[in-house]
Amino acid sequence: MTSHQPTTEELRGDPRGMRERMLAGDLYIADDPENARVALHAMRTIAAYQAAVLADDPQAARTQLVALLGSVGEGVFVKPPLAVDFGEHLHIGDRTFINSGLTALDVATITIGADCQIGTNVQLLTPTHPLDADLRRDKWEAAQPIAIGDNVWLGGGVIVCPGVTIGANTVVGAGSVVTRDLPDGVLAVGSPARVVRQIA
């Protein structure tokens, strides 16, 4: 969020569509028909992906995952269930393993590096809402990207907040809430997550 909080009148005077505003990282209202279409496609593709996994058909599962996400590296496995906003803004690097229950709200871009281990019920949350009560009541929202480096391990139940970058080779302990950037090669735990020690 910028320091200037625009008024509802200023926001509604912007000639851009809501999806265009969303993709630019600006405040928008989530009522855009194209956003609704992409979100519905994501839900249907997730259902097809889960069905392929349950049918033990790796090729069909891979096809559905590629159709869902912005990019998928080689050797990636995502254990269902999976929840996304759009899917197209989520990118996963080679050989990454994602355990069950990932929620990746990819209003803004979410990048997960190669060789990562993502525990159960991890939440990667890009959406934000204004502090201004009037803007929030009028349903304005925004998003900030999340970036996770190579060879990161996120323990079960970790929550990564909007705008956070986690450096390569870092480990985040189970149940931690990551509210600010973490450097490469550290162990971080707690809510909010704090660096405990260097590990690489």
Backbone bond lengths (Angstrom), bond angles and torsions (degrees), N, CA, C in turn:
res aa  C-N    CA-C-N  psi(-1)  N-CA   C-N-CA  omega(-1)  CA-C   N-CA-C  phi
1 M - - - 1.466 - - 1.531 109.45 -
2 T 1.323 115.22 141.05 1.458 119.47 176.56 1.524 109.44 -81.68
3 S 1.345 116.14 166.40 1.454 119.80 -179.80 1.522 110.75 -69.08
4 H 1.338 117.85 -32.20 1.464 121.32 177.54 1.524 109.18 -81.90
5 Q 1.318 116.40 122.37 1.457 121.39 176.30 1.522 107.92 -95.36
6 P 1.351 117.76 107.12 1.465 119.17 -178.17 1.519 111.09 -66.86
7 T 1.307 115.13 153.94 1.456 119.77 175.81 1.522 109.20 -80.30
8 T 1.335 115.80 163.75 1.462 120.15 176.20 1.518 110.68 -59.29
9 E 1.348 116.85 -37.27 1.470 120.69 179.94 1.527 110.59 -64.17
10 E 1.341 116.82 -43.30 1.471 120.41 177.99 1.520 110.78 -61.55
11 L 1.339 116.06 -42.58 1.460 120.09 -178.49 1.520 111.21 -65.81
12 R 1.309 116.54 -44.12 1.468 119.76 -178.24 1.528 111.84 -70.44
13 G 1.339 117.78 -19.71 1.454 121.32 177.07 1.524 113.59 -79.50
14 D 1.326 117.50 -9.45 1.469 122.07 178.78 1.534 108.89 -69.57
15 P 1.340 118.24 126.02 1.466 119.89 -176.75 1.527 114.61 -73.08
16 R 1.327 117.93 -12.50 1.466 119.62 -177.83 1.526 111.09 -71.12
17 G 1.336 114.93 151.94 1.452 120.16 173.05 1.527 110.51 -73.98
18 M 1.325 115.20 165.56 1.463 119.59 -176.69 1.523 112.47 -65.76
19 R 1.324 118.02 -39.18 1.472 119.28 177.78 1.525 110.88 -64.42
20 E 1.334 116.45 -40.42 1.464 120.27 177.78 1.526 110.66 -61.99
21 R 1.340 116.72 -41.81 1.459 120.61 177.26 1.531 110.54 -62.94
22 M 1.338 116.50 -43.45 1.463 121.14 -179.73 1.533 110.82 -59.91
23 L 1.335 116.39 -47.57 1.463 120.63 -177.31 1.528 112.01 -66.34
24 A 1.340 116.76 -23.90 1.465 121.33 177.47 1.529 112.03 -83.40
25 G 1.349 117.03 -6.69 1.455 120.50 -179.14 1.514 114.12 83.70
26 D 1.337 116.67 14.24 1.455 121.69 -179.68 1.524 110.71 -96.77
27 L 1.323 115.80 168.84 1.454 119.86 175.71 1.527 110.26 -60.42
28 Y 1.317 115.59 140.78 1.463 121.58 -179.51 1.531 107.88 -152.23
29 I 1.321 115.85 166.93 1.457 122.07 173.05 1.525 107.83 -110.40
30 A 1.316 116.08 132.63 1.471 121.02 -171.51 1.522 111.78 -81.98
31 D 1.343 115.75 56.42 1.466 118.75 179.31 1.530 111.62 -122.69
32 D 1.335 116.66 17.13 1.456 121.16 -176.39 1.525 110.86 -74.68
33 P 1.331 119.32 129.31 1.470 121.00 -178.80 1.530 113.31 -59.78
34 E 1.333 117.58 -35.41 1.469 119.64 178.89 1.522 110.78 -67.90
35 N 1.334 117.10 -39.41 1.460 119.88 174.69 1.526 110.56 -60.84
36 A 1.311 116.79 -41.82 1.465 120.16 178.94 1.523 110.97 -63.32
37 R 1.324 116.66 -39.64 1.468 120.20 179.28 1.527 110.76 -64.66
38 V 1.332 116.97 -45.29 1.465 120.66 -179.26 1.527 110.57 -65.32
39 A 1.325 117.14 -40.06 1.468 120.59 179.19 1.517 111.41 -64.36
40 L 1.324 117.81 -40.63 1.464 121.15 177.95 1.526 110.66 -66.19
41 H 1.325 116.74 -42.07 1.467 120.64 176.15 1.526 110.04 -58.49
42 A 1.332 116.93 -41.63 1.465 120.62 179.74 1.524 110.93 -61.81
43 M 1.320 117.36 -45.54 1.467 120.27 -179.92 1.523 111.47 -61.97
44 R 1.320 117.09 -41.97 1.467 120.58 179.12 1.524 111.52 -66.77
45 T 1.333 116.11 -39.02 1.464 119.65 -179.65 1.522 110.83 -69.60
46 I 1.333 117.31 -36.79 1.458 120.43 175.47 1.527 110.42 -61.69
47 A 1.323 116.99 -41.74 1.468 120.34 178.22 1.527 110.78 -61.97
48 A 1.341 116.96 -41.50 1.468 120.68 178.46 1.529 110.78 -67.51
49 Y 1.330 116.64 -37.40 1.468 120.44 177.55 1.523 110.54 -63.14
50 Q 1.319 116.50 -47.70 1.461 120.06 -179.66 1.528 110.67 -61.73
51 A 1.325 117.11 -40.14 1.464 120.43 178.78 1.526 110.88 -62.58
52 A 1.337 116.94 -40.01 1.462 120.62 179.23 1.521 111.43 -66.89
53 V 1.340 116.97 -39.39 1.471 120.31 176.79 1.525 109.80 -63.00
54 L 1.326 116.71 -45.41 1.472 120.95 -179.69 1.520 111.90 -65.43
55 A 1.328 116.98 -28.80 1.468 121.44 177.97 1.522 112.03 -83.19
56 D 1.335 116.90 0.70 1.466 122.26 -178.88 1.524 111.51 57.05
57 D 1.337 114.55 47.35 1.466 122.01 -179.31 1.531 108.30 -120.15
58 P 1.346 117.33 83.65 1.472 120.40 -175.23 1.521 114.11 -58.74
59 Q 1.331 117.17 -35.66 1.463 119.28 -178.80 1.531 110.88 -66.68
60 A 1.327 116.89 -44.78 1.463 120.03 178.14 1.526 110.68 -65.92
61 A 1.329 117.26 -38.14 1.462 120.75 178.53 1.524 110.38 -62.45
62 R 1.319 116.62 -44.19 1.464 120.77 178.67 1.530 111.04 -61.20
63 T 1.335 115.68 -42.89 1.466 120.10 179.02 1.524 111.10 -58.61
64 Q 1.323 116.96 -44.10 1.459 120.73 -179.67 1.529 111.67 -68.45
65 L 1.318 117.33 -38.68 1.458 120.40 179.56 1.529 110.70 -65.62
66 V 1.331 116.46 -40.78 1.462 120.79 177.23 1.531 110.29 -64.00
67 A 1.336 116.96 -37.97 1.463 121.00 178.69 1.523 111.76 -68.04
68 L 1.324 116.39 -28.82 1.464 121.39 -176.31 1.517 112.99 -81.48
69 L 1.338 116.72 -46.67 1.464 121.15 -166.25 1.524 112.33 -96.61
70 G 1.335 114.75 162.89 1.455 120.38 177.20 1.508 112.26 -64.81
71 S 1.339 117.02 -41.30 1.461 122.28 173.22 1.521 108.89 -159.85
72 V 1.338 114.91 147.95 1.466 122.09 -177.91 1.515 107.99 -136.88
73 G 1.330 117.01 121.24 1.456 120.84 178.28 1.520 112.15 -73.65
74 E 1.315 115.10 174.42 1.470 121.40 177.17 1.520 109.72 -72.07
75 G 1.326 115.48 144.05 1.456 120.80 174.66 1.514 114.79 73.76
76 V 1.327 118.05 15.36 1.464 121.80 178.33 1.521 109.39 -78.69
77 F 1.343 116.51 138.04 1.464 120.22 170.44 1.520 108.96 -131.84
78 V 1.321 114.79 128.80 1.462 122.18 176.42 1.522 106.60 -117.45
79 K 1.335 116.24 113.58 1.455 120.55 -178.91 1.528 109.42 -82.16
80 P 1.330 117.59 123.95 1.468 119.20 178.17 1.528 111.18 -63.93
81 P 1.341 117.13 159.31 1.472 126.53 0.17 1.523 112.46 -80.44
82 L 1.326 113.89 158.43 1.461 123.23 -179.94 1.517 107.40 -132.85
83 A 1.331 116.97 140.55 1.466 121.46 175.18 1.521 109.47 -130.54
84 V 1.331 116.21 132.53 1.462 122.67 176.00 1.522 108.84 -135.85
85 D 1.322 116.56 165.11 1.462 119.92 169.26 1.520 110.48 -81.45
86 F 1.336 115.96 -52.84 1.462 120.83 -175.54 1.531 113.07 -127.25
87 G 1.314 117.67 -28.97 1.458 121.11 -178.07 1.512 113.36 83.35
88 E 1.320 117.35 -41.51 1.467 121.36 -173.67 1.523 113.30 -68.01
89 H 1.331 117.67 -14.70 1.466 120.37 179.12 1.527 112.68 -103.07
90 L 1.336 116.53 11.02 1.467 121.94 178.94 1.521 108.85 -105.87
91 H 1.337 116.24 126.92 1.471 122.50 -177.54 1.527 108.25 -125.67
92 I 1.335 116.65 130.13 1.471 121.95 -175.92 1.524 109.07 -125.82
93 G 1.336 116.09 128.54 1.456 121.81 -177.17 1.519 113.44 -81.81
94 D 1.319 115.49 170.10 1.472 123.65 -175.72 1.525 112.23 -53.03
95 R 1.328 114.69 140.36 1.474 125.11 168.95 1.534 113.54 63.26
96 T 1.308 117.39 16.84 1.463 119.69 177.74 1.523 110.25 -78.60
97 F 1.331 115.87 139.13 1.465 122.33 176.98 1.519 109.03 -112.46
98 I 1.316 116.03 127.20 1.460 122.19 178.86 1.516 108.19 -119.20
99 N 1.313 116.32 117.96 1.459 121.27 -178.12 1.530 109.78 -77.57
100 S 1.320 116.12 177.77 1.462 121.50 -170.63 1.532 112.20 -66.16
101 G 1.331 114.14 148.92 1.451 120.75 171.22 1.513 116.13 87.69
102 L 1.348 118.71 18.06 1.460 119.18 177.49 1.519 110.01 -65.66
103 T 1.334 116.26 130.61 1.459 122.43 167.89 1.516 106.91 -112.73
104 A 1.332 116.01 113.79 1.464 121.85 -178.68 1.524 107.58 -120.61
105 L 1.325 116.74 94.20 1.459 121.00 -178.67 1.524 108.39 -83.24
106 D 1.320 114.07 90.54 1.465 121.85 -169.51 1.524 112.12 -94.43
107 V 1.329 116.61 55.16 1.456 119.96 170.30 1.533 108.86 -65.33
108 A 1.316 116.30 -43.74 1.464 122.81 167.54 1.532 108.00 -102.24
109 T 1.300 116.40 171.92 1.465 121.55 -176.45 1.522 111.43 -66.17
110 I 1.331 115.45 135.30 1.464 123.34 170.10 1.513 107.15 -118.42
111 T 1.333 116.47 122.29 1.464 121.83 178.83 1.518 108.70 -116.96
112 I 1.326 116.06 123.21 1.469 122.80 175.36 1.522 106.57 -113.30
113 G 1.322 116.80 126.43 1.454 120.86 -174.63 1.514 114.57 -73.17
114 A 1.316 115.21 -170.98 1.468 122.16 178.74 1.528 110.64 -79.84
115 D 1.342 115.04 151.95 1.471 122.87 172.65 1.526 113.49 60.55
116 C 1.324 116.86 28.42 1.469 120.27 178.12 1.523 110.82 -85.13
117 Q 1.319 115.18 155.36 1.464 123.37 173.06 1.527 106.53 -121.46
118 I 1.319 115.69 116.44 1.460 121.28 -177.75 1.524 107.56 -113.43
119 G 1.334 116.75 117.49 1.456 121.73 -175.28 1.520 113.24 -72.78
120 T 1.319 115.17 179.10 1.459 121.01 -178.86 1.521 111.53 -66.94
121 N 1.329 113.90 145.04 1.466 122.15 172.65 1.523 114.26 57.37
122 V 1.322 115.94 34.44 1.465 120.78 173.46 1.526 108.89 -76.34
123 Q 1.337 115.65 143.92 1.459 121.55 177.72 1.529 109.74 -120.98
124 L 1.318 116.09 123.53 1.461 123.01 175.50 1.525 106.31 -112.83
125 L 1.324 116.21 107.35 1.465 121.61 -165.22 1.523 111.15 -116.84
126 T 1.329 117.57 103.15 1.468 120.13 178.11 1.525 113.94 -87.30
127 P 1.342 121.35 -23.57 1.468 119.54 -175.02 1.529 113.14 -69.14
128 T 1.322 114.43 146.90 1.464 122.38 173.45 1.523 108.53 -132.29
129 H 1.310 115.80 162.73 1.462 121.36 177.76 1.517 108.70 -132.18
130 P 1.332 117.90 149.89 1.463 120.29 -178.45 1.528 111.78 -65.33
131 L 1.323 115.98 148.73 1.454 120.14 171.15 1.522 110.81 -73.38
132 D 1.319 116.18 -27.46 1.454 120.91 179.41 1.531 110.10 -64.60
133 A 1.327 116.26 121.95 1.463 120.92 -174.05 1.522 112.58 -63.70
134 D 1.332 117.80 -36.65 1.464 120.19 -178.98 1.520 111.35 -67.00
135 L 1.340 116.44 -43.79 1.468 119.58 178.54 1.523 110.84 -63.68
136 R 1.312 115.68 -40.76 1.465 119.47 179.95 1.529 110.62 -65.85
137 R 1.333 117.33 -41.04 1.463 121.71 178.48 1.526 110.66 -62.37
138 D 1.350 116.31 -33.28 1.459 120.73 179.46 1.531 112.57 -84.18
139 K 1.347 116.65 6.91 1.478 123.88 171.02 1.525 114.49 75.58
140 W 1.348 117.33 22.15 1.461 119.26 173.83 1.527 109.35 -75.32
141 E 1.320 116.15 143.46 1.464 122.40 177.14 1.518 109.01 -150.37
142 A 1.324 116.29 173.39 1.464 121.81 178.19 1.530 107.50 -151.13
143 A 1.319 117.15 -169.35 1.463 120.68 178.93 1.517 109.52 -158.08
144 Q 1.345 115.01 154.67 1.464 121.68 176.76 1.524 108.14 -131.45
145 P 1.337 118.66 139.84 1.467 121.36 -174.15 1.529 113.50 -68.57
146 I 1.322 114.35 157.35 1.464 123.63 175.06 1.524 107.91 -121.35
147 A 1.332 116.55 135.59 1.465 121.38 177.56 1.523 109.31 -129.92
148 I 1.324 116.02 127.46 1.465 123.12 179.01 1.523 107.59 -119.12
149 G 1.327 116.18 122.79 1.459 121.17 -175.29 1.514 113.43 -72.88
150 D 1.331 115.79 177.68 1.463 122.19 179.38 1.527 111.20 -65.44
151 N 1.326 115.07 146.62 1.468 123.02 171.56 1.533 112.79 60.10
152 V 1.334 115.66 34.51 1.464 120.79 175.70 1.527 108.80 -90.28
153 W 1.320 116.09 143.31 1.470 122.25 173.85 1.519 107.63 -117.51
154 L 1.327 115.48 118.16 1.457 121.83 173.04 1.520 107.91 -105.27
155 G 1.324 117.13 117.89 1.454 121.17 179.70 1.522 111.91 -68.04
156 G 1.322 115.93 168.16 1.452 121.67 -178.67 1.519 112.70 -55.17
157 G 1.337 115.00 137.18 1.451 120.39 175.10 1.511 116.35 76.35
158 V 1.324 117.92 8.50 1.471 120.41 178.33 1.530 109.18 -66.07
159 I 1.327 116.24 139.95 1.458 123.10 173.80 1.519 108.02 -115.46
160 V 1.329 116.33 125.71 1.465 121.76 176.77 1.525 107.32 -110.67
161 C 1.319 116.16 122.25 1.460 122.53 -173.40 1.533 111.99 -86.51
162 P 1.337 116.99 166.56 1.467 121.14 -176.92 1.520 113.06 -56.81
163 G 1.336 114.92 140.57 1.454 121.38 173.71 1.508 115.86 81.34
164 V 1.346 118.27 5.28 1.467 121.65 -174.27 1.525 111.19 -87.76
165 T 1.332 115.55 140.71 1.464 123.15 169.68 1.523 108.39 -117.06
166 I 1.327 116.65 132.21 1.468 122.48 177.15 1.519 107.50 -114.14
167 G 1.333 116.29 124.16 1.450 121.21 -175.13 1.519 113.74 -71.55
168 A 1.319 115.86 162.48 1.463 122.90 -179.05 1.527 110.96 -59.61
169 N 1.324 115.06 147.07 1.476 124.11 174.58 1.525 114.02 67.00
170 T 1.317 117.54 13.28 1.462 121.25 -179.38 1.526 110.25 -88.03
171 V 1.330 116.04 147.80 1.460 123.87 176.64 1.520 108.40 -117.56
172 V 1.335 115.90 132.15 1.465 121.30 177.49 1.525 107.57 -117.13
173 G 1.327 116.40 121.53 1.450 122.20 -175.07 1.520 113.37 -65.69
174 A 1.326 115.41 152.99 1.465 122.45 -177.49 1.519 111.32 -53.41
175 G 1.340 115.43 137.83 1.454 121.72 176.35 1.509 115.52 77.97
176 S 1.314 118.34 2.70 1.465 121.06 -178.88 1.524 110.98 -74.67
177 V 1.336 115.43 152.98 1.461 122.41 176.08 1.529 107.21 -116.84
178 V 1.327 116.28 113.16 1.465 121.43 -174.63 1.524 108.15 -94.27
179 T 1.322 116.08 107.38 1.458 121.70 -175.87 1.521 113.27 -103.42
180 R 1.343 117.07 -12.35 1.465 120.23 178.91 1.517 109.24 -145.02
181 D 1.332 116.45 166.82 1.462 121.70 -175.51 1.525 111.52 -57.99
182 L 1.345 114.79 146.35 1.466 122.10 173.24 1.525 108.42 -118.61
183 P 1.337 117.36 139.58 1.473 119.87 -178.98 1.520 112.26 -76.49
184 D 1.309 115.97 177.34 1.465 121.73 175.37 1.528 110.72 -64.64
185 G 1.333 115.68 146.49 1.451 122.30 164.03 1.501 117.15 62.12
186 V 1.343 116.98 41.01 1.467 119.15 177.14 1.525 110.35 -126.17
187 L 1.334 114.92 161.72 1.454 122.56 168.63 1.518 107.26 -102.06
188 A 1.336 116.60 125.75 1.463 121.67 179.56 1.517 109.21 -127.36
189 V 1.316 116.30 138.47 1.462 120.91 -179.33 1.526 109.36 -142.74
190 G 1.324 115.90 159.82 1.451 120.95 170.22 1.515 114.30 104.98
191 S 1.332 114.49 178.75 1.456 122.61 179.71 1.527 108.66 -135.11
192 P 1.326 117.74 101.33 1.457 127.07 1.62 1.528 111.68 -74.31
193 A 1.325 116.85 153.67 1.468 121.33 -178.40 1.513 110.95 -63.41
194 R 1.334 115.12 133.42 1.464 122.01 177.64 1.522 109.23 -127.26
195 V 1.306 116.25 146.37 1.475 121.27 179.29 1.524 108.38 -69.22
196 V 1.350 115.27 127.34 1.460 121.90 178.12 1.524 109.96 -93.94
197 R 1.328 115.33 -44.48 1.470 119.00 -179.99 1.510 110.76 -165.95
198 Q 1.332 114.94 163.79 1.451 122.49 173.79 1.531 108.31 -78.12
199 I 1.328 117.25 139.34 1.467 119.23 179.38 1.519 112.71 -126.29
200 A 1.311 118.32 -8.87 1.476 119.73 179.99 1.522 109.86 -148.05
